[in-house]
Amino acid sequence: MSTPVAPSLVHDDKATIDLTRKPTRADFGFAAGRNDRSYQRGSGVDAIGTTVVLPTGTLHIPAFGITADGGDFTGAVSLPPQHIVVQRKFDRAAQAQQSLLADAPTLGLSTQDIRDQLSRVTGATIGSGVVDGLVQNWLAAYVEVIGYEDGAVGVNYTFTIDQFHNDAIDAVVHDGVFPIDLTHRPSRAELAFRDGFPTARVQPAWNATLSVRLTLPGGVIQRPVRSVDSTATQTVVSLASSSIADAQAFLAADAPALGVDPGSVWDGAGHVKKTLPGLRTAFYDVSVTVDATLGQPGSFAASLSYTFTYH
C-alpha cells in the first residue's frame, strides 16, 4: 500500500500564506508524524513567488525557501505551525533596504532599526541582526538580516504563532504579571499550557516587560523575567538579565523563600555558573542557577534562574 502524499504549499512555483487566521498543518503540508515542512525553489527557478497576507497588508516576496515548524521536531504529538520563515536574498544591501523600508508599515518594523541593522551586517563587518516587528494578538513578526562576504544580504521574514499571546497565556497573565501559586503543584492551565502541547513558554513581547509572582510556602517573590518555561516535570523561571549588584540583591532577598544558601557563590572573578539546592516540598524540589561574569559592569553581567522540579 503506498504512503499518502501530503498536500503542498507551493503550486507552479507560487505560494500563498494567509496569516489573517492561524495556519493549519494542511496549509503547509505537514505529513503524518512530522511537525515541519521545508520548500526550496526548483531547479532552474529564480524564486518561489510568495504572497504573505497579514492583518496589516500583503507582502510579495520572491523566496528561495520557505520553512514552517510546530516547535517540536519529534513528531510525537501532532502540532500546528508555530514558526514560519520566508527566505530571500538580495544582491546588495541597498536593495534590501529599499524593499524592507517599503514593507515596514505592513511588518511593523522601525525604519531606523532597518537602517541600523543593515549598516551593521554589510561592508567590512559581516554578521546578522534582527529587527522586531508587529505583535498583534496571536501573531508576531520580525526579520533577520544576514550579511555575506560578497556584499549580498539575506532576509528571513519570520512569523510566529501564539508566541506572546494565546488563550492559555491570556487566561493567566494580567497587567504584565504571571502569578504562580506554588503552595501546591500547579496545574497545566495555571502554567499556561495549551491543549495538546507538551511544553509551555510565557515571555514578554519585545519592548515589553513581564514579571512573575511566585507564591511559596515561605513567602512571595515577584521579579521581572525573560521567560517561564514548563514541561511535565519542571518549571524554569529565568529572571531578566541584570547587573552583578542587582543579582546579588535579588538572590539575598529571595533565598529564604527558596530555601537556598548563597554562601560564597559571588566570590572570585571571571565567569561562574553554579546551581544551588534549595527547598524540598511534597510537590517539588527547588534549585537556583547563578550564571554571572564577576567584575563585568552593566545590566547583562548576571542571570538567575529558579527551577521547580516536580515529584
Disulfide bonds with the S-S distance in Angstrom:
none
